[in-house]
Amino acid sequence: MRIAIIGGGAAGYFSAICAGENYPDAQVTIFEKTNKLLAKVRISGGGRCNVTNATQSIKELSGSYPRGGKKLKNLFTEFGTRETVNWFESRGVRTYAQEDKRMFPETDKSESIVACLQSEAEKKGVQVLTQTAVTGLTPVKEGFSLELNHGEENPRIFHKVIVASGGSPKRKGLEWLEKLGHEIAEPVPSLFTFNIPDDPITNMPGVAVEKAVVSIEGTKLKASGPVLVTHWGLSGPAVLKLSAFGARLLSDSNYKFNVHLNWAGEQNANAVSDHLQEISAEHPNKQIQNIKPFELPDRLWKFILGKADIDPEKKWGELGKKTRNKLTDLLTNDIYRVRGKTTFKEEFVTCGGVSLESVNMKTMESKAVSGLYFAGEILDIDGITGGFNFQSAWTTGYFAGKLK
Ligand SMILES: Cc1cc2nc3c(=O)[nH]c(=O)nc-3n(C[C@H](O)[C@H](O)[C@H](O)COP(=O)(O)OP(=O)(O)OC[C@H]3O[C@@H](n4cnc5c(N)ncnc54)[C@H](O)[C@@H]3O)c2cc1C
């Protein structure tokens, strides 16, 4: 049997290795259009490769995918995060988990993952052709005829094909799959930070709040977690999570929306007001600037006081009801005008791609063309940051490689 894999990224390599393992007599060939193999794995996680996540809860895992999570649930029970860790460990790459559950190779070098995948592919006799783009794919009697950019005289015939060509930021890049009968979910970016041009908050880059709640006006979109102020606006895990869950909606708004911040985390206005009152009662003679509620960073606290027109040297005991209400409002519902986005450089993914409606999610086989399989980001699957995007590449690659 001849098996073609389109794309030499994480999903392409993983499915090629699995196919080689499942069909030892088959000839597996990876076609990679660039001269770089596993390029994203190499640069991922700032060169450390956040290879998976430490969660072993299928519910938490599937909930980390704004798109595709539910349909991945069953696949995760057979090949989830634990299996990923075991897979790499049994091949000599030990991993460790950070406090935030991100998992990295113990070497802290993505090269360990790259080398492992390449050596496994080599062991399985996988042929790898770089600078070889697949430019056309036609179903024929025996399987598929592949056209390559080299313009070979005789088309290459393969019995099975796995498409692992990654996310396409433009719909045009997916037209060839649409023509073959697949539904396409319009591609839009996911995982981006919010631009808040000309707002004085951007004068304090580096300020971070561990447990803020961010929500988007007029929607149910809400995320909690760390928020980071940057030169251009807002970033941090909570913002990235919100960008992922709101990817399509925010694209429709042309990235013009209002964001609401609760700097006090999950606490509501009543609880915050009570807390301010308690401080006033306990420290009536202390300057307001010197006691920061909710362990807010000094710069942010002074910024909020400025926004509320409160003299930072004023005493806590002098804080009247009206001013306290104003302060409560700013702490729990601080509003910013977002105008544009910045793609998160550490890890960005595309929302959209081949619709899961067109794929048998038990086997990863196309419902439109038998013998054609999908793996990785080409699918309408994407996760939040934390190793989830690689995890879906490993999981879908594992099942595509079964060629069932
Ligand atoms: C900077 C950055 C850092 C990231 N860090 C992390 C991280 O730490 N953890 C995490 O979970 N996720 C991370 N991600 C996301 C993750 O890298 C992707 O989700 C994952 O690489 C997708 O794998 P893939 O194999 O589906 O696609 P890709 O890695 O994009 O690979 C697809 C390959 O197919 C090739 N190709 C495309 N079309 C053709 C064609 N017609 N013929 C032949 N070849 C073709 C492409 O050149 C490419 O090499 C990061 C992403 C970026 C951009």
The ligand as an ORCA input file, in Angstrom:
! r2SCAN-3c Opt
* xyz 0 1
  C       4.699     30.611     16.840
  C       3.786     29.497     17.198
  C       3.973     28.828     18.406
  C       3.120     27.792     18.780
  N       3.319     27.163     19.974
  C       2.487     26.150     20.338
  C       2.700     25.441     21.552
  O       3.677     25.679     22.283
  N       1.797     24.469     21.891
  C       0.726     24.146     21.084
  O      -0.052     23.267     21.433
  N       0.530     24.780     19.906
  C       1.386     25.753     19.520
  N       1.179     26.403     18.330
  C       0.111     25.903     17.438
  C       0.647     24.645     16.728
  O       1.951     24.911     16.274
  C      -0.226     24.234     15.545
  O      -1.549     24.079     15.970
  C       0.298     22.914     14.959
  O       1.613     23.098     14.513
  C      -0.562     22.431     13.817
  O       0.077     21.343     13.232
  P      -0.263     20.892     11.752
  O       0.687     19.765     11.442
  O      -1.694     20.650     11.618
  O       0.069     22.146     10.857
  P       1.455     22.849     10.535
  O       2.377     22.737     11.679
  O       1.108     24.196     10.038
  O       2.065     21.973      9.358
  C       1.480     21.926      8.077
  C       2.571     21.714      7.057
  O       1.996     21.440      5.794
  C       2.746     22.094      4.788
  N       1.880     22.216      3.617
  C       0.780     23.017      3.480
  N       0.216     22.851      2.263
  C       0.970     21.919      1.616
  C       0.888     21.330      0.312
  N      -0.070     21.649     -0.555
  N       1.837     20.424     -0.026
  C       2.818     20.054      0.850
  N       2.934     20.612      2.082
  C       2.024     21.518      2.474
  C       3.148     23.398      5.455
  O       4.266     23.974      4.813
  C       3.453     22.921      6.868
  O       4.797     22.558      7.031
  C       2.040     27.419     17.924
  C       1.858     28.090     16.709
  C       2.722     29.097     16.341
  C       2.507     29.775     15.032
*
